[in-house]
Amino acid sequence: MARSKRRPEDLRSHRWLGAKDLRSFGHRSRALQMGYSRADFAGKPVIGIINTWSEINQCHAHFKLRAEEIKRGVWQAGGFPLELPAISLSEPFQKPSTMLYRNLLAMETEELLRSYPVDGAVLMGGCDKTTPALIMGATSMGLPFIFMPAGPMLRGNWHGEPLGSGTDSWKYWAELRAGNIDEKAWEEVEEGIARSFGHCMVMGTASTMTSVAETLGLTLPGAASIPAADANHARMASASGRRIVEMVWEDLRPPGLLTREAFDNAVMVTQALSGSTNAVIHLIAMAGRAGVALGLDRFDEIASKTPVLANVRPAGKYLMEDFYYAGGLLALLAELREGLNLECRTVNGRTLGENIAGAKIYDADVIRTRDKALAIAGGLAVLRGNLAPDGAVIKPTAAEARLQKHTGPAVVFSDYNDMARRIDDESLAVDENSVLVLQNAGPLGGPGMPEWGQLPIPKKLLKRGVRDMVRISDARMSGTSYGTCVLHVAPESFVGGPLALVRDGDLIELDVAARRLELKVSEEKLARRRTEWRQRSTPYARGYGALYARHVTQANMGCDFDFLHDGPPTPDPEIH
Ligand code: FES
C-alpha cells in the first residue's frame, strides 16, 4: 500500500515526541527512561493498543499474548506500539450489568486516545459490551483504528454432545429444575461448556457484535470468525498491527468509513445471523457516534428483505467453530451480496465487495444459501403498540411459532427480586397461556438494563413440559438466550412507561407478524393508574452511577449518554 503524503512531522505524536522544546525533552527523556531507544520512536507512528485484558475476563484471557503479537506487527511495519490497558467488561462477573459500564469504557477509550501521543489504535475486545464500547469511543476520537476481535472459544462438549455457551446453560438448568437431569450431570455440563479462552461461541452478543464490526469494515477481512485458540487468530493479530501503521500514513480514519450504507450493511448482517437483540441497542449507539441517524424502524425495514442464513445457536443448530469451518462471515456476506452496499470501504483500504470476492460456503447446512434459508426474513422484529410507544424488540427465530400470535393474562413482577421470590411459588396464579411481565429492569430501573428478559418458566409449568411462554420486559436478554421474549420496551417502567401500569390479569396481545404489542386496558383505566404511579428512587446518589442515571438515554436511543453524542468535537489537548 503506497504511503500518502503524510510526513513524520504531520503525525499527532510529533507534538509530544518530535518537537524541539522543553516539553518534548521531557517526553523523550521519559520514553528513554523506560528503556526505549530513539530509534524505537523517532519519526514513527505511535500505535495505542487498547487492551481490555483482565484476570477476571475469561473471554480475553489470551489478550496478553495477542497484545505482544499486535506489537510484533506494529514493529515490523515501522510503528511504535504502546499498550494502554482499559477497563475490562467481563459479562458474567460484572454486576449489576456490564451494560452499566459500556459507556464508561467508551469514554475511557476516547480519552486515552486523546490525552496520550497516539496516532492510531488497535482495539482489543470481544466479550459482549467491549466491542461497541471500544468502537464508540474510538469513533468519537476520530483517529485511524482497527478492531481486533477476541474470537470465539472452542465448542463445548458433554458426553459427546456439543454445548453452546449460555444457550445450553439455560436449557440444562430448565432440565435440572424439571428433575430430568441430576446434580452430577449438571456439574459435568459446567465443566464442559467453556473449554478455552475466547468469547461465547454461539451467535450471542459477542459473535454478533464482532461480525458487525467486520461488516462495518473495522477489522481485517475474515477476522471475526476465527476461533480464539486457532493459530490463524494470532496471525490476524500481528497483521492488524502491521496494517494500522499503514492506515496512519494513509490517514485512513474509520469514522469516515462509518457511513449510513455501512450501518445498513451491519443491520442486514445482524438479521442474516439472527443475531443478538442487544445489537439493536449497540448499533444505534455506534451510529450515533458516527453521526448516522439509525432508528428502530430501519431494523424492521431491512429485516423484511433479509433471509436468515446462519444456522448457529440459539436460533439454529451449530456453533461458531462450525461457522468458521463453513466459510465464516466472508462466505455469509458473499451469499448476501445482492442486498449489501458493496462500495463501502474497509480498514484494509479495499471495498467490502473486493474483500468478499471469491468467498465460498463450504458447509451449506451451517451457512445456508438464500434458497435454503432458515427463515426467509426477520431475524429480529420491532414491535409497537400502546404497551411500547417507543418500540420493543423480539427475536422471532428464537421463539415458538405458536406464541407469536398470542393473547393472555399478565402475571406481573414489580422487579427482579419480586420475580425471583415468587416465580416458583406453587400458589402463583399462572399457566402456559399467561404472559409474564417484568417491570423496573430497564436502563434506569435495572439499573443498567440487565439481561433478565428471559424470565424463567415457573417450575410447576416446567414439570408439565412447558418450555416457552410470552415474556415482556424493559430488560435486555443475553444473546445466547431464546424464547418468546419481548425486550427493550420503551419508555421503560422506571420512568413511567406504560409497562409500569400493567396489573395482574390484564390481557396483553402479542402479534409478531403485525408488529403489535397491546395492553387491552381502557385509556380511562390507564389514566387512573398513571395518577397513582410513583417513581422509584435511583440507588445512585454519587459517583459514576449518578452520572449514568442523569444522562443515559432509553433503549430506542441506544442507551448512550446524551452528552456523548451531542455537542461540538472535543479539541485536542494543548501541550504545555
Ligand atoms: Fe464473554 Fe459471553 S461471557 S462473550
Residues whose N, C-alpha, C, O or C-beta is under 5 A from the ligand:
A	BS01	FES	C59 E91 P92 G126 C127 D128 H199 C200 A206
